[in-house]
Each structure stands twice: as C-alpha cells, then as structure tokens.
C-alpha cells in the first residue's frame, strides 16, 4: 500500500485515539474491540513493514524478483532462485516467525528498473534483482566491462561483511532511500548466437545483438554489431524469429530459458559481472524494524550469499560439459590473445562510460575494485571458507 494512503490512515487513527482519550498503550485492552479504522491501520502498517518484526508483532514483507521460483521451475542450474528461497526461509527461522517474506517471482511486478523504483517510492518493500542506471546513473558502474579477472575478486569486492564495493554501493542506495542488504556473487556474462563462432570483437559485425536496458551495456555492444534492447521475457522468441541473432547472457541461464533450442554457439566471454542478486529494502521499512529483525535479515543474507557463491562455482565447473554433451551446443573458450582484444576494446570506451556514470562514481567504484584485488593478491580478502 502506498505511503500516502498509510499516512492518511495513521493520521485518522491518531485523531480517533485522541478523541477517545486512550491511554497510549500499544495493545488494545483485554475484552475491548478494535474499531474498523484501528484494524485497517494495523493491517496497513504491517503490510508496509511498519511493525517491529518480532514474535509478538510479526510482519510480512513483499519482495519482487525476476528470478524463477525454484519450487516450480525444472531448470538444472538455478543458484539465484535457490539463493532467494534460502534467504526467505532463513529470515523466518532467524526471526522466529517475526518476519516473513512473500515472493513475487519471474518479474510479475515488472522488470528490474520498475521494481527498484517501487522500492525507492515505498510502493514495494523489497527487491531482489539488479538496480539499473535508469534508477541512478551511478549504478551503471556495476556494469562496466572486463573489470574483474576472477570470482575471488568479485567475492572480495561485494561480500556483505567487508566488501569495498558493497560499502560504496550501500551509500549510493541509501541516498536513494533504499537500504542495501545483499550483493550476491552472482555471475559473469558470456555470449551466445545462432550464426557462427565468435572469438574476437570483429566477429560480431554481422550480428543483431539483444541487450538489456542499460547505457553501459548498450554502449559496449552498439560498437560491435546492431544492438537492440529486448525484454527478458522475449529473448527466446526474439532468437527464434531471427529478430536477433545473438545476445550476451550468463551461462547458467541458458538452460533456464531453453536457449539451446534457438542458439548454437556459446563464447565463454565473461565480459561483465552482473549485479543480478542485489537485495534492497525501502529505507523507512528497514528503519521501522526491530533490531532483532534487522539482525535476522542480515544473518540470512550472509547465508544466502555463501550458498549462491558456492553453488554457482560448482555449476560453472559442470556447465561446459552440460552445454555441449547434453544440450548440443558448441562451447568456445578464448585464448589470452583473443580475450585481450575484447579488453582493449572495452578500455577504449572508458571516456564514454565516465560521461554516463560520472567521474566521481567511476573513480569511487574503480578504487573499491582495486582495493578488493589488492586484498586477493595479499591474501587478506574475504573468502567462502
């Protein structure tokens, strides 16, 4: 329920309380009955996260996600959906029933930009997905190409314990009225197409490439082929009808979307880390929670982070064989020389990226990334063990 409506309801309830000469006690005295206005106030407050989130005063938080519900999908590789299910279970367990989360899966509440805006506006309690540069230009920094060289660096950067990228991102989110709970290790994105092998940037010049809604992503791919923004729900049909020939995508999602049926070639590009498992909650909702409820959510988030990272790393070991042997695709691994051509192309666009993100945000993000890389090199980085 929107905050404006909640405000009106709460104001009406307060006036009624004053007129009735209530004692100010939080609970209705035994034997008395709550008025319809008081009942509606309590329900509205709880639906918006206004309760404390304890056993005696439980609340339910609504959360939108583009991830598929693992209880209904048949996908073999689904670390993000399983992560979210574990998060929801652990929040209820650690809060002893004080906080429950109702999940709205598969983008039923809209795409990532829309759901993040709903959280910013207080129309949705939580969002699990990827805040976009359309929500804040600084968020485009998360999508910079060829920034990380390994998953160890990503874990060091984004973990919720001491990750320098997590700390920078938390500040950006807070300035948008959103509390950042979790950045998952997530995954790096590769490239699939239905036409031919792709090994170097020049191989893309004859391809129509699907991209998602982000300035950094579209700047990168527009310089290589014909790039078109297409919603995630339409990617299968776009490849099937030859509206596009190719798309950048994460390896573990190929099976989920049955993309092997409409594409043959997979290039393990790892061109971009995607902040696809970012858990945010409206700041006012977060501030309204009892400290024990906040602690329960944070503890559950760390469990979820560790699970997704460990599961995704296991999946990545299996995926090349699964994509080729089981799904009949052609898996292409780049040489160091071929990969360097992609990196050089990416760095040639840094000035354009800075214009879109802002110099300050670019510098902040890159400094945090370099901090994480240095920790890995020095052996002081946060690890899964």
C-alpha positions as a Markdown table, in Angstrom:
| # | Residue | x | y | z |
|---|---|---|---|---|
| 1 | Unk | 0.0 | 0.0 | 0.0 |
| 2 | Unk | 1.4 | 3.4 | -0.9 |
| 3 | Unk | 2.9 | 5.6 | 1.9 |
| 4 | Unk | 0.4 | 8.4 | 1.2 |
| 5 | Unk | -2.6 | 6.1 | 2.0 |
| 6 | Unk | -0.8 | 4.8 | 5.0 |
| 7 | Unk | -0.2 | 8.3 | 6.2 |
| 8 | Unk | -3.9 | 9.2 | 5.9 |
| 9 | Unk | -4.9 | 6.1 | 7.7 |
| 10 | Unk | -2.5 | 6.6 | 10.5 |
| 11 | Unk | -3.5 | 10.3 | 10.9 |
| 12 | Unk | -7.1 | 9.3 | 11.2 |
| 13 | Unk | -6.4 | 6.6 | 13.7 |
| 14 | Unk | -4.3 | 9.1 | 15.8 |
| 15 | Unk | -7.2 | 11.6 | 15.8 |
| 16 | Unk | -9.7 | 8.9 | 16.9 |
| 17 | Unk | -7.3 | 7.8 | 19.7 |
| 18 | Unk | -7.0 | 11.4 | 21.0 |
| 19 | Unk | -10.8 | 11.9 | 20.9 |
| 20 | Unk | -11.4 | 8.7 | 22.7 |
| 21 | Unk | -8.9 | 9.6 | 25.4 |
| 22 | Unk | -6.9 | 6.4 | 25.0 |
| 23 | Unk | -4.1 | 5.7 | 27.5 |
| 24 | Unk | -1.5 | 5.4 | 24.7 |
| 25 | Unk | -0.8 | 1.7 | 25.3 |
| 26 | Unk | 0.3 | -0.2 | 22.2 |
| 27 | Unk | -2.2 | -3.1 | 22.6 |
| 28 | Unk | -6.0 | -3.0 | 22.9 |
| 29 | Unk | -7.1 | -3.8 | 26.5 |
| 30 | Unk | -8.5 | -7.3 | 27.0 |
| 31 | Unk | -12.1 | -7.6 | 26.3 |
| 32 | Unk | -12.4 | -4.5 | 24.1 |
| 33 | Unk | -12.9 | -4.4 | 20.4 |
| 34 | Unk | -10.8 | -2.5 | 17.8 |
| 35 | Unk | -12.7 | -0.2 | 15.5 |
| 36 | Unk | -12.6 | -0.8 | 11.8 |
| 37 | Unk | -10.2 | 2.2 | 11.5 |
| 38 | Unk | -7.8 | 0.8 | 14.1 |
| 39 | Unk | -7.9 | -2.6 | 12.4 |
| 40 | Unk | -7.2 | -1.1 | 9.0 |
| 41 | Unk | -4.4 | 1.0 | 10.4 |
| 42 | Unk | -2.7 | -2.1 | 11.9 |
| 43 | Unk | -3.1 | -4.0 | 8.7 |
| 44 | Unk | -1.7 | -1.2 | 6.6 |
| 45 | Unk | 1.2 | -0.6 | 8.9 |
| 46 | Unk | 2.2 | -4.3 | 8.9 |
| 47 | Unk | 1.8 | -4.6 | 5.1 |
| 48 | Unk | 4.2 | -1.7 | 4.7 |
| 49 | Unk | 6.8 | -3.0 | 7.2 |
| 50 | Unk | 5.5 | -0.7 | 10.0 |
| 51 | Unk | 5.5 | -3.5 | 12.6 |
| 52 | Unk | 8.6 | -4.4 | 14.6 |
| 53 | Unk | 9.1 | -7.9 | 13.2 |
| 54 | Unk | 9.1 | -9.8 | 16.4 |
| 55 | Unk | 7.3 | -12.9 | 17.5 |
| 56 | Unk | 4.8 | -10.8 | 19.3 |
| 57 | Unk | 4.4 | -8.3 | 16.4 |
| 58 | Unk | 5.1 | -10.2 | 13.2 |
| 59 | Unk | 5.1 | -8.7 | 9.7 |
| 60 | Unk | 5.1 | -9.8 | 6.2 |
| 61 | Unk | 7.3 | -8.1 | 3.6 |
| 62 | Unk | 6.6 | -8.2 | -0.1 |
| 63 | Unk | 9.5 | -8.8 | -2.4 |
| 64 | Unk | 9.6 | -8.6 | -6.2 |
| 65 | Unk | 12.2 | -10.6 | -8.2 |
| 66 | Unk | 12.8 | -11.6 | -11.8 |
| 67 | Unk | 14.2 | -15.0 | -10.6 |
| 68 | Unk | 12.2 | -18.1 | -11.3 |
| 69 | Unk | 10.6 | -19.8 | -8.4 |
| 70 | Unk | 12.7 | -22.9 | -7.7 |
| 71 | Unk | 9.6 | -24.7 | -6.5 |
| 72 | Unk | 8.1 | -24.6 | -10.0 |
| 73 | Unk | 11.0 | -24.4 | -12.5 |
| 74 | Unk | 12.7 | -27.5 | -14.0 |
| 75 | Unk | 15.9 | -25.7 | -14.7 |
| 76 | Unk | 19.0 | -27.6 | -13.7 |
| 77 | Unk | 21.2 | -24.5 | -12.9 |
| 78 | Unk | 19.3 | -22.0 | -10.7 |
| 79 | Unk | 21.6 | -20.7 | -8.0 |
| 80 | Unk | 19.9 | -17.3 | -7.9 |
| 81 | Unk | 16.4 | -18.7 | -7.4 |
| 82 | Unk | 17.6 | -21.2 | -4.8 |
| 83 | Unk | 19.5 | -18.4 | -3.0 |
| 84 | Unk | 16.4 | -16.4 | -2.8 |
| 85 | Unk | 14.3 | -19.3 | -1.4 |
| 86 | Unk | 17.0 | -20.0 | 1.2 |
| 87 | Unk | 17.0 | -16.3 | 2.2 |
| 88 | Unk | 13.3 | -16.3 | 2.7 |
| 89 | Unk | 13.4 | -19.5 | 4.8 |
| 90 | Unk | 16.3 | -18.3 | 6.9 |
| 91 | Unk | 14.7 | -14.9 | 7.6 |
| 92 | Unk | 11.6 | -16.6 | 9.0 |
| 93 | Unk | 13.8 | -19.0 | 11.0 |
| 94 | Unk | 16.2 | -16.5 | 12.5 |
| 95 | Unk | 13.4 | -14.0 | 13.4 |
| 96 | Unk | 11.4 | -16.9 | 15.0 |
| 97 | Unk | 8.5 | -16.1 | 12.8 |
| 98 | Unk | 8.7 | -12.3 | 13.3 |
| 99 | Unk | 9.5 | -11.6 | 9.7 |
| 100 | Unk | 8.1 | -13.5 | 6.7 |
| 101 | Unk | 8.7 | -12.6 | 3.0 |
| 102 | Unk | 6.2 | -13.1 | 0.3 |
| 103 | Unk | 7.9 | -13.5 | -3.0 |
| 104 | Unk | 6.6 | -12.2 | -6.3 |
| 105 | Unk | 8.6 | -14.3 | -8.9 |
| 106 | Unk | 9.5 | -14.1 | -12.5 |
| 107 | Unk | 9.0 | -10.3 | -12.9 |
| 108 | Unk | 5.3 | -10.4 | -12.1 |
| 109 | Unk | 5.6 | -6.9 | -10.6 |
| 110 | Unk | 7.7 | -5.6 | -13.5 |
| 111 | Unk | 11.3 | -5.5 | -14.7 |
| 112 | Unk | 14.2 | -4.6 | -12.5 |
| 113 | Unk | 14.1 | -0.9 | -13.1 |
| 114 | Unk | 10.4 | -0.8 | -12.3 |
| 115 | Unk | 10.7 | -2.9 | -9.1 |
| 116 | Unk | 13.6 | -0.9 | -7.8 |
| 117 | Unk | 11.7 | 2.4 | -8.4 |
| 118 | Unk | 8.8 | 0.9 | -6.5 |
| 119 | Unk | 11.1 | 0.2 | -3.5 |
| 120 | Unk | 12.5 | 3.7 | -3.8 |
| 121 | Unk | 9.0 | 5.2 | -3.7 |
| 122 | Unk | 7.8 | 2.9 | -0.9 |
| 123 | Unk | 5.3 | 1.1 | -3.0 |
| 124 | Unk | 7.2 | -2.3 | -2.6 |
| 125 | Unk | 9.0 | -3.4 | 0.5 |
| 126 | Unk | 11.9 | -5.3 | -1.1 |
| 127 | Unk | 13.5 | -6.1 | -4.5 |
| 128 | Unk | 15.9 | -8.9 | -5.4 |
| 129 | Unk | 17.5 | -8.3 | -8.7 |
| 130 | Unk | 19.5 | -5.6 | -10.4 |
| 131 | Unk | 19.0 | -1.9 | -9.8 |
| 132 | Unk | 19.7 | -0.2 | -13.2 |
| 133 | Unk | 21.4 | 3.0 | -14.3 |
| 134 | Unk | 17.9 | 4.3 | -15.2 |
| 135 | Unk | 17.3 | 4.3 | -11.4 |
| 136 | Unk | 20.6 | 6.1 | -10.7 |
| 137 | Unk | 23.4 | 6.7 | -13.3 |
| 138 | Unk | 26.0 | 5.6 | -10.7 |
| 139 | Unk | 24.5 | 2.1 | -10.8 |
| 140 | Unk | 26.0 | 1.8 | -14.3 |
| 141 | Unk | 29.4 | 1.3 | -12.6 |
| 142 | Unk | 28.3 | -2.2 | -11.7 |
| 143 | Unk | 28.1 | -3.0 | -15.4 |
| 144 | Unk | 31.5 | -1.8 | -16.5 |
| 145 | Unk | 33.0 | -4.4 | -18.9 |
| 146 | Unk | 36.1 | -6.5 | -18.1 |
| 147 | Unk | 36.6 | -5.1 | -14.6 |
| 148 | Unk | 37.1 | -8.4 | -12.7 |
| 149 | Unk | 39.6 | -11.2 | -13.6 |
| 150 | Unk | 38.2 | -13.9 | -11.2 |
| 151 | Unk | 35.4 | -14.8 | -8.9 |
| 152 | Unk | 37.8 | -14.5 | -6.0 |
| 153 | Unk | 38.0 | -10.8 | -6.8 |
| 154 | Unk | 34.2 | -10.5 | -7.0 |
| 155 | Unk | 33.7 | -12.2 | -3.7 |
| 156 | Unk | 36.3 | -9.9 | -2.1 |
| 157 | Unk | 34.6 | -6.9 | -3.6 |
| 158 | Unk | 30.9 | -7.5 | -2.9 |
| 159 | Unk | 30.6 | -9.7 | 0.2 |
| 160 | Unk | 28.4 | -8.1 | 2.9 |
| 161 | Unk | 31.0 | -8.5 | 5.6 |
| 162 | Unk | 33.8 | -6.1 | 4.4 |
| 163 | Unk | 33.4 | -5.8 | 0.7 |
| 164 | Unk | 34.6 | -2.4 | -0.5 |
| 165 | Unk | 32.2 | -2.4 | -3.5 |
| 166 | Unk | 29.4 | -3.4 | -1.1 |
| 167 | Unk | 30.3 | -0.4 | 1.1 |
| 168 | Unk | 30.3 | 2.1 | -1.8 |
| 169 | Unk | 27.1 | 0.7 | -3.2 |
| 170 | Unk | 25.4 | 0.9 | 0.2 |
| 171 | Unk | 26.0 | 4.6 | 0.3 |
| 172 | Unk | 24.6 | 5.1 | -3.2 |
| 173 | Unk | 21.5 | 3.1 | -2.3 |
| 174 | Unk | 20.9 | 5.0 | 0.9 |
| 175 | Unk | 21.0 | 8.3 | -1.0 |
| 176 | Unk | 18.0 | 6.9 | -3.0 |
| 177 | Unk | 16.0 | 6.0 | 0.1 |
| 178 | Unk | 16.9 | 2.3 | -0.1 |
| 179 | Unk | 18.8 | 0.0 | 2.3 |
| 180 | Unk | 21.2 | -2.4 | 0.7 |
| 181 | Unk | 21.1 | -5.8 | 2.4 |
| 182 | Unk | 23.0 | -8.1 | 0.0 |
| 183 | Unk | 25.0 | -8.1 | -3.2 |
| 184 | Unk | 25.3 | -11.7 | -4.4 |
| 185 | Unk | 28.5 | -13.0 | -6.1 |
| 186 | Unk | 26.1 | -13.6 | -9.0 |
| 187 | Unk | 27.8 | -14.5 | -12.3 |
| 188 | Unk | 29.8 | -13.1 | -15.2 |
| 189 | Unk | 28.1 | -12.9 | -18.6 |
| 190 | Unk | 29.1 | -14.5 | -21.8 |
| 191 | Unk | 27.8 | -14.6 | -25.4 |
| 192 | Unk | 25.5 | -16.9 | -27.5 |
| 193 | Unk | 24.5 | -16.7 | -31.1 |
| 194 | Unk | 22.8 | -18.8 | -33.8 |
| 195 | Unk | 25.1 | -17.8 | -36.7 |
| 196 | Unk | 28.8 | -18.7 | -36.3 |
| 197 | Unk | 31.7 | -18.8 | -33.9 |
| 198 | Unk | 32.6 | -15.6 | -32.1 |
| 199 | Unk | 36.1 | -15.3 | -30.9 |
| 200 | Unk | 37.1 | -11.6 | -31.4 |
| 201 | Unk | 35.1 | -8.4 | -31.5 |
| 202 | Unk | 35.3 | -8.3 | -35.2 |
| 203 | Unk | 33.2 | -11.5 | -35.4 |
| 204 | Unk | 30.1 | -9.6 | -34.2 |
| 205 | Unk | 29.9 | -7.1 | -37.0 |
| 206 | Unk | 27.2 | -9.0 | -38.9 |
| 207 | Unk | 25.2 | -9.9 | -35.9 |
| 208 | Unk | 21.9 | -8.5 | -34.5 |
| 209 | Unk | 22.5 | -8.5 | -30.8 |
| 210 | Unk | 20.0 | -8.4 | -28.0 |
| 211 | Unk | 20.9 | -6.2 | -25.0 |
| 212 | Unk | 19.1 | -5.2 | -21.8 |
| 213 | Unk | 18.2 | -1.7 | -20.7 |
| 214 | Unk | 21.4 | -0.1 | -19.5 |
| 215 | Unk | 23.6 | 2.7 | -21.1 |
| 216 | Unk | 26.9 | 0.9 | -20.4 |
| 217 | Unk | 25.7 | -2.3 | -21.9 |
| 218 | Unk | 24.3 | -0.7 | -25.0 |
| 219 | Unk | 27.4 | 1.5 | -25.5 |
| 220 | Unk | 29.6 | -1.6 | -25.4 |
| 221 | Unk | 27.6 | -3.7 | -27.8 |
| 222 | Unk | 26.5 | -1.0 | -30.2 |
| 223 | Unk | 30.1 | -0.6 | -31.2 |
| 224 | Unk | 30.3 | -4.2 | -32.2 |
| 225 | Unk | 27.1 | -5.1 | -34.1 |
| 226 | Unk | 23.5 | -4.0 | -34.3 |
| 227 | Unk | 22.2 | -3.8 | -30.7 |
| 228 | Unk | 18.6 | -3.8 | -29.7 |
| 229 | Unk | 17.0 | -3.6 | -26.3 |
| 230 | Unk | 14.6 | -6.6 | -25.8 |
| 231 | Unk | 12.8 | -7.5 | -22.6 |
| 232 | Unk | 14.0 | -10.6 | -20.8 |
| 233 | Unk | 10.6 | -12.3 | -21.2 |
| 234 | Unk | 11.0 | -12.0 | -25.0 |
| 235 | Unk | 14.5 | -13.3 | -25.6 |
| 236 | Unk | 13.5 | -16.8 | -26.6 |
| 237 | Unk | 11.1 | -15.6 | -29.2 |
| 238 | Unk | 13.5 | -12.9 | -30.5 |
| 239 | Unk | 16.1 | -15.6 | -31.2 |
| 240 | Unk | 13.5 | -18.0 | -32.6 |
| 241 | Unk | 12.1 | -15.5 | -35.1 |
| 242 | Unk | 15.5 | -14.2 | -36.0 |
| 243 | Unk | 14.7 | -10.7 | -34.7 |
| 244 | Unk | 18.2 | -11.0 | -33.2 |
| 245 | Unk | 21.0 | -13.5 | -33.9 |
| 246 | Unk | 22.8 | -13.2 | -30.6 |
| 247 | Unk | 22.8 | -12.0 | -27.1 |
| 248 | Unk | 25.1 | -11.6 | -24.1 |
| 249 | Unk | 23.9 | -13.8 | -21.3 |
| 250 | Unk | 25.1 | -15.8 | -18.3 |
| 251 | Unk | 25.9 | -19.5 | -18.9 |
| 252 | Unk | 23.7 | -20.8 | -16.1 |
| 253 | Unk | 20.7 | -19.1 | -17.6 |
| 254 | Unk | 20.9 | -20.9 | -21.0 |
| 255 | Unk | 19.2 | -23.9 | -19.6 |
| 256 | Unk | 16.6 | -21.9 | -17.6 |
| 257 | Unk | 15.4 | -20.2 | -20.8 |
| 258 | Unk | 15.9 | -23.2 | -23.1 |
| 259 | Unk | 18.1 | -21.0 | -25.3 |
| 260 | Unk | 19.9 | -24.0 | -26.7 |
| 261 | Unk | 16.8 | -24.6 | -28.8 |
| 262 | Unk | 17.4 | -21.3 | -30.6 |
| 263 | Unk | 21.2 | -20.7 | -30.4 |
| 264 | Unk | 24.1 | -23.0 | -31.2 |
| 265 | Unk | 27.3 | -21.1 | -30.3 |
| 266 | Unk | 28.5 | -20.2 | -26.8 |
| 267 | Unk | 31.5 | -18.0 | -26.2 |
| 268 | Unk | 32.8 | -18.0 | -22.7 |
| 269 | Unk | 33.4 | -14.3 | -22.7 |
| 270 | Unk | 33.0 | -13.3 | -19.1 |
| 271 | Unk | 32.7 | -9.7 | -20.4 |
| 272 | Unk | 30.7 | -8.3 | -17.5 |
| 273 | Unk | 29.9 | -9.1 | -13.9 |
| 274 | Unk | 26.2 | -8.6 | -13.3 |
| 275 | Unk | 24.8 | -7.3 | -10.0 |
| 276 | Unk | 21.8 | -9.6 | -10.6 |
| 277 | Unk | 21.3 | -10.7 | -7.0 |
| 278 | Unk | 21.1 | -7.3 | -5.2 |
| 279 | Unk | 18.7 | -7.3 | -2.2 |
| 280 | Unk | 17.3 | -3.9 | -1.3 |
| 281 | Unk | 14.6 | -2.8 | 1.1 |
| 282 | Unk | 12.9 | 0.5 | 1.4 |
| 283 | Unk | 14.8 | 2.6 | 4.0 |
| 284 | Unk | 11.8 | 3.6 | 6.0 |
| 285 | Unk | 10.7 | 0.0 | 6.2 |
| 286 | Unk | 14.2 | -1.1 | 7.3 |
| 287 | Unk | 14.3 | 1.7 | 10.0 |
| 288 | Unk | 10.9 | 0.6 | 11.3 |
| 289 | Unk | 12.1 | -3.0 | 12.0 |
| 290 | Unk | 13.2 | -4.1 | 15.5 |
| 291 | Unk | 17.0 | -4.5 | 15.7 |
| 292 | Unk | 16.5 | -8.3 | 16.2 |
| 293 | Unk | 14.6 | -8.4 | 12.9 |
| 294 | Unk | 17.3 | -6.5 | 11.1 |
| 295 | Unk | 19.9 | -8.9 | 12.6 |
| 296 | Unk | 17.9 | -11.8 | 11.4 |
| 297 | Unk | 17.7 | -10.4 | 7.8 |
| 298 | Unk | 21.4 | -9.7 | 7.8 |
| 299 | Unk | 22.3 | -13.2 | 9.1 |
| 300 | Unk | 20.0 | -14.8 | 6.5 |
| 301 | Unk | 21.6 | -12.6 | 3.7 |
| 302 | Unk | 25.1 | -13.9 | 4.6 |
| 303 | Unk | 23.9 | -17.5 | 4.5 |
| 304 | Unk | 22.3 | -16.8 | 1.1 |
| 305 | Unk | 25.5 | -15.1 | -0.2 |
| 306 | Unk | 27.6 | -18.1 | 0.7 |
| 307 | Unk | 25.2 | -20.6 | -0.8 |
| 308 | Unk | 24.9 | -18.8 | -4.1 |
| 309 | Unk | 28.6 | -18.3 | -4.5 |
| 310 | Unk | 29.4 | -21.9 | -3.7 |
| 311 | Unk | 26.7 | -23.3 | -5.9 |
| 312 | Unk | 27.5 | -21.0 | -8.8 |
| 313 | Unk | 31.2 | -22.0 | -8.7 |
| 314 | Unk | 30.2 | -25.7 | -8.8 |
| 315 | Unk | 27.8 | -25.1 | -11.6 |
| 316 | Unk | 30.5 | -23.3 | -13.7 |
| 317 | Unk | 32.6 | -26.4 | -13.5 |
| 318 | Unk | 29.8 | -28.5 | -14.9 |
| 319 | Unk | 28.3 | -26.1 | -17.4 |
| 320 | Unk | 30.8 | -26.5 | -20.4 |
| 321 | Unk | 30.2 | -30.3 | -20.5 |
| 322 | Unk | 26.5 | -29.9 | -19.9 |
| 323 | Unk | 26.0 | -27.3 | -22.7 |
| 324 | Unk | 28.0 | -29.4 | -25.2 |
| 325 | Unk | 27.1 | -33.0 | -24.3 |
| 326 | Unk | 23.5 | -32.6 | -23.0 |
| 327 | Unk | 22.3 | -29.5 | -24.9 |
| 328 | Unk | 24.3 | -30.0 | -28.1 |
| 329 | Unk | 25.9 | -26.5 | -28.2 |
| 330 | Unk | 29.3 | -25.5 | -29.4 |
| 331 | Unk | 31.4 | -24.1 | -26.5 |
| 332 | Unk | 34.1 | -21.7 | -27.3 |
| 333 | Unk | 37.0 | -20.8 | -24.9 |
| 334 | Unk | 39.1 | -17.8 | -25.9 |
| 335 | Unk | 42.9 | -17.7 | -25.9 |
| 336 | Unk | 44.6 | -15.0 | -23.9 |
| 337 | Unk | 45.4 | -13.0 | -27.1 |
| 338 | Unk | 41.7 | -13.2 | -28.2 |
| 339 | Unk | 40.5 | -12.0 | -24.8 |
| 340 | Unk | 42.9 | -9.1 | -24.8 |
| 341 | Unk | 41.3 | -7.8 | -27.9 |
| 342 | Unk | 38.0 | -7.6 | -26.1 |
| 343 | Unk | 39.6 | -5.9 | -23.1 |
| 344 | Unk | 41.3 | -3.3 | -25.3 |
| 345 | Unk | 38.0 | -2.5 | -27.0 |
| 346 | Unk | 36.4 | -2.1 | -23.5 |
| 347 | Unk | 39.1 | 0.3 | -22.3 |
| 348 | Unk | 38.7 | 2.4 | -25.5 |
| 349 | Unk | 35.2 | 3.2 | -24.3 |
| 350 | Unk | 36.1 | 4.3 | -20.7 |
| 351 | Unk | 35.8 | 8.0 | -21.5 |
| 352 | Unk | 32.2 | 7.4 | -22.7 |
| 353 | Unk | 31.4 | 5.3 | -19.7 |
| 354 | Unk | 32.7 | 8.1 | -17.4 |
| 355 | Unk | 30.3 | 10.5 | -19.1 |
| 356 | Unk | 27.4 | 8.3 | -18.4 |
| 357 | Unk | 28.3 | 7.3 | -14.8 |
| 358 | Unk | 30.0 | 10.4 | -13.7 |
| 359 | Unk | 33.7 | 10.8 | -12.9 |
| 360 | Unk | 33.2 | 10.7 | -9.1 |
| 361 | Unk | 31.2 | 7.5 | -9.2 |
| 362 | Unk | 33.6 | 5.9 | -11.7 |
| 363 | Unk | 36.6 | 6.7 | -9.5 |
| 364 | Unk | 34.9 | 5.5 | -6.4 |
| 365 | Unk | 33.9 | 2.2 | -7.9 |
| 366 | Unk | 37.2 | 1.5 | -9.5 |
| 367 | Unk | 39.1 | 2.4 | -6.3 |
| 368 | Unk | 36.9 | -0.1 | -4.5 |
| 369 | Unk | 37.6 | -2.8 | -7.1 |
| 370 | Unk | 41.3 | -2.2 | -6.9 |
| 371 | Unk | 41.1 | -2.5 | -3.1 |
| 372 | Unk | 39.4 | -5.9 | -3.5 |
| 373 | Unk | 42.0 | -7.0 | -6.0 |
| 374 | Unk | 44.8 | -6.0 | -3.7 |
| 375 | Unk | 43.3 | -8.0 | -0.8 |
| 376 | Unk | 43.2 | -11.1 | -3.0 |
| 377 | Unk | 46.8 | -10.6 | -4.0 |
| 378 | Unk | 47.9 | -10.0 | -0.4 |
| 379 | Unk | 45.9 | -13.0 | 0.9 |
| 380 | Unk | 43.7 | -10.8 | 3.2 |
| 381 | Unk | 40.5 | -11.0 | 1.2 |
| 382 | Unk | 37.2 | -12.4 | 2.5 |
| 383 | Unk | 36.8 | -16.0 | 1.2 |
| 384 | Unk | 34.0 | -18.6 | 1.3 |
| 385 | Unk | 35.8 | -20.8 | 3.8 |
